[in-house]
Amino acid sequence: MKIGSLLFTLAVSSLAHTGLAVAADDGTAAVEALGRLNGIALACQQPALVSRARNAVVTTAPKTRGYGEAFEAATNAAYLEHGKGVACPDAATLASQMATAEKRLQASFATIK
């Protein structure tokens, strides 16, 4: 009976851990999406949207090195990509994309708060 109980506990524990890993991956993807938009906003000289993206991550995502690095890496990659002559979206389109990314970020971390 003890072995059955132990196996059940291990099975439930591994399922819970797998769920957390999926949530972390969703969170990282949401942070990276905002980072990409931040890089575009920087390259396209949209300081209000740059501030908005940074504030969304700071106030919503857990304050960990991993999320900070994911945001910075995505920002830098998008910024450098625009340096290769990629056209800037208009401010309204970029703001709309930012709003969508903010909702995704909030949904990714809703269970953590």
Buried (B, 14 or more C-beta within 10 A) or exposed (E): EEEEEEEEEEEEEEEEEEEEEEBBEBBBBBBBBBBBBBBBBBBBEBEEBBEBBBEBBEEBBEEEEEBBEBBBBBBBEBBEBBEEEEEBBEBEEBBEBBEEBBEBBBEBBEEEE
